[in-house]
Amino acid sequence: SQEELVITVTNPCYQEKKFHNMTSNRLKDIKLLYRKLGDVLWKTAFTEFDGELDELDFAELYQYEKEDSYGHSSLKWSLSPTVAEGTYEIKVGTRCEELGGPTDVDRFDAPTPTGVIDLTRPEQYGKELPLRESVLIGEKISILFTEPLQCEKPFTFDL
């Protein structure tokens, strides 16, 4: 199964026009870019559309109907098989038709958050403790996992 991460951006001009409508002016695209922490080159993220992987672009026609009346637009970033587990920087960037001036006039990059992509689920390691058939009322039972669990409230898992 394909691992995906939902990415949502907001159109600051949503009351005037949708992202795709802006491509009739200077806007070329609004893409999600990522790179492993420490890398220099940015890569373009992909999404699945009609069974094919396509560059994730919030200004594409396939996204037009999905942009809601508040300007929120969400796409699924297809992580596997192209994105390995690790720590990444991600950003959303726009490119516009060049006017012949400085390059920062023709593009804008949103702030770059850092996050961890971890697609491997923790698994039980060994047997639960204590190692016997019965436990006493009030006795603790310990279960070890292959990695630390995130147990902050609100819980992100069900028991």
Buried (B, 14 or more C-beta within 10 A) or exposed (E): EEEBBEBEBEBEEBEEBBBBBBBEEBBBBBBBBBBBEEEEEBBEBBBBBEEEEBEBBBBBEEBEEEBBEEBEBEBBBBBEEEBEEEEBBBBBBBBBEEEEEEEEEBEEEBEBEEEEBEEEEBEEEEEEEEEEEEEEEEEEEEEEEEEEEEEEEEEEEEE
